Amino acid sequence: MAMACRFEVTLASQDAGCVPAARAALDTIDGLEERLSLFREHSELSELNRRAASEAVRVDQPLFDLLSLCNEIHRNTHGAFDITSTPLSRCWGFLQRQGQLPSNDAIADAMSTVGFNRVHLDAAARSIRFERSGVELNLGAIGKGYALDRVGCGLRGAGVRHALLSAGRSSLLALGGRNGGWLVEIASARSEGPLAHVVLRDAAIGTSGSGEQFVVVDDVRYGHVLDPRSGWPATGVLSATVVSSSAAVADALSTAFLIGGIGLAHEYCASHPDVLALITPEGPRRTVIVGHHPGAFVEAA
């Protein structure tokens, strides 16, 4: 158990002798959570959040690389993916799992500190500086996938050929895939039955949905996935699933496409040929397939 979910490694029978390596790889997740969690007071991320508004903070290379990836995805999704949205989550009560409808003034106040454009990365100094106080980084939308990528590197280094790594039901990474690949079910908490089945081989999958947390006010449902560009919950998409070679990228893009919808998925996949998206709009159920990944085969639900 880590990062508010259960991490698991499933090995193919011919790799049964690699169970010790799988356990060792899973053990690395605790260290990642200690360093990268917003909810650990002494984590490297919490230290960065405390200091970066007043000084440039030098960070280690892995964290700098991860934040650089977040910056790249933020730009390429026109701000739909944004790891500075914590003030909005706090404003809406979702950070404390006590959802509420905030006032327009409260949303505007939170928005004044949201936007990755307020985070300045200096590659030469390997440092991070915030434009103003109140900016906070939260890796929750990419952290599980990042952890799976790191575990996957450890397993490959140990000689594991076929394994399925999972972080809850939302993030998975397939190493190899005997007999054609690993069969994965795509589901939503707000839909009966699976939305689709995907066969994965040497690929990662991330799914974001609007069913985990919400608040209902005057018969209007407000989901916990917030659009950092407007300050309001994302609407129009029931579930967004992304297949990529990186679990971190798949995680981040699934959130971006849940917010940005089918149009953003089409635009992104057109310029990134190895990304596949499955977008299920709200309303009558129909899953739209966008893009292509060589390690994924989509089966009907």
C-alpha positions, -999 to 999 in steps of 0.1 A, spaced: 0 0 0 14 34 -10 2 66 -26 -34 59 -15 -36 27 -35 -23 -9 -38 7 -16 -59 10 -51 -73 33 -71 -97 19 -101 -116 46 -123 -131 42 -148 -159 48 -184 -148 82 -186 -166 94 -157 -144 83 -172 -111 119 -173 -100 119 -135 -101 95 -130 -71 124 -117 -49 133 -92 -76 96 -81 -78 94 -76 -41 127 -56 -41 113 -34 -69 81 -28 -50 101 -17 -20 114 13 -39 79 28 -40 80 37 -3 112 57 -9 95 75 -38 65 84 -16 87 97 11 104 120 -13 76 131 -36 44 132 -15 27 165 -8 13 149 24 47 141 39 59 172 57 96 165 52 95 152 16 116 168 -10 84 181 -27 71 197 5 104 214 11 103 227 -24 68 241 -19 79 258 13 110 275 -1 107 281 -39 86 313 -36 115 330 -18 146 314 -34 157 291 -62 157 256 -48 182 231 -62 167 196 -65 181 162 -75 182 151 -111 153 127 -110 129 152 -96 141 179 -120 135 155 -149 100 147 -136 91 184 -133 105 190 -168 82 163 -181 53 179 -163 62 212 -179 63 196 -213 29 179 -210 15 211 -196 25 230 -227 14 203 -251 -20 201 -235 -26 239 -234 -26 238 -196 -51 210 -192 -25 191 -172 -12 213 -144 5 201 -112 -1 235 -96 -38 230 -91 -37 221 -54 -51 255 -43 -82 247 -63 -85 212 -48 -83 228 -14 -108 255 -23 -133 229 -34 -127 207 -4 -115 177 -24 -80 177 -10 -95 170 24 -122 147 9 -149 171 21 -163 185 -12 -180 218 -12 -192 245 -36 -169 275 -31 -178 311 -39 -167 327 -71 -143 349 -50 -127 319 -34 -122 303 -68 -107 335 -82 -83 337 -52 -72 301 -57 -67 307 -94 -43 335 -87 -17 309 -76 -25 282 -103 -6 278 -135 27 260 -143 38 292 -161 44 305 -125 71 278 -120 105 285 -134 129 256 -142 167 264 -145 183 234 -162 218 247 -158 214 251 -120 190 223 -117 168 246 -96 131 255 -93 117 289 -84 81 300 -80 69 333 -93 49 341 -62 39 327 -28 9 303 -27 21 282 -56 21 245 -48 32 214 -67 13 182 -64 24 151 -83 -8 131 -77 -18 131 -113 15 116 -125 31 100 -94 16 65 -96 27 62 -132 61 75 -124 65 49 -96 54 22 -120 81 33 -145 107 31 -118 96 -3 -107 96 -15 -143 132 -3 -148 141 -24 -117 124 -55 -130 139 -52 -165 173 -48 -149 167 -80 -129 159 -99 -161 121 -101 -158 106 -106 -193 68 -107 -186 51 -88 -158 20 -66 -153 25 -38 -128 -5 -20 -114 -13 9 -91 -49 5 -81 -71 1 -112 -61 34 -128 -24 29 -137 -7 -2 -153 25 -10 -170 30 -42 -191 64 -57 -195 63 -81 -224 31 -101 -226 32 -138 -233 5 -153 -255 -1 -119 -273 -2 -96 -243 -19 -88 -210 -57 -83 -211 -68 -52 -192 -104 -41 -185 -113 -4 -188 -141 5 -164 -157 35 -148 -173 39 -113 -202 56 -131 -209 29 -157 -221 -6 -154 -198 -31 -170 -165 -25 -188 -161 4 -212 -135 -16 -233 -108 -43 -231 -72 -36 -242 -45 -61 -248 -12 -46 -237 24 -56 -246 54 -34 -236 30 -5 -229 15 15 -201 -21 26 -195 -36 53 -174 -73 60 -167 -90 90 -152 -126 93 -144 -151 117 -128 -166 92 -104 -142 90 -74 -151 122 -55 -179 147 -61 -203 170 -43 -240 176 -52 -254 211 -47 -290 219 -59 -291 187 -79 -259 196 -98 -230 171 -96 -195 186 -93 -166 161 -98 -132 163 -82 -112 166 -114 -108 204 -118 -99 223 -149 -69 244 -139 -77 268 -167 -112 278 -154 -112 267 -117 -143 246 -122 -148 208 -124 -142 192 -158 -174 182 -176 -184 163 -207 -161 132 -204 -170 102 -183 -136 84 -186 -103 90 -204 -78 62 -209 -44 67 -225 -18 41 -237 18 52 -240 52 37 -236 56 56 -203 32 50 -173 39 86 -161 29 101 -195 -2 78 -197 -13 90 -162 -8 127 -170 -25 125 -204 -55 107 -191 -61 136 -167 -55 161 -195 -79 144 -219 -106 140 -192 -104 178 -189 -98 188 -225 -120 161 -241 -120 145 -275 -107 176 -293 -76 178 -272 -70 140 -276 -72 143 -314 -48 172 -315 -23 156 -292 -23 122 -308 -19 137 -343 15 151 -332 25 122 -310 20 90 -331 27 65 -303 -2 76 -281 -36 59 -280 -66 74 -263 -100 60 -254 -125 87 -245 -160 80 -232 -182 111 -232 -209 116 -207 -244 106 -219 -252 77 -241 -222 53 -238 -198 53 -267 -160 50 -265 -141 70 -291 -107 57 -301 -81 82 -310 -45 76 -321 -24 44 -321 1 26 -300 20 -5 -313 17 -22 -279 -21 -20 -276 -50 -38 -293 -85 -26 -283 -113 -51 -280 -150 -42 -278 -165 -41 -244 
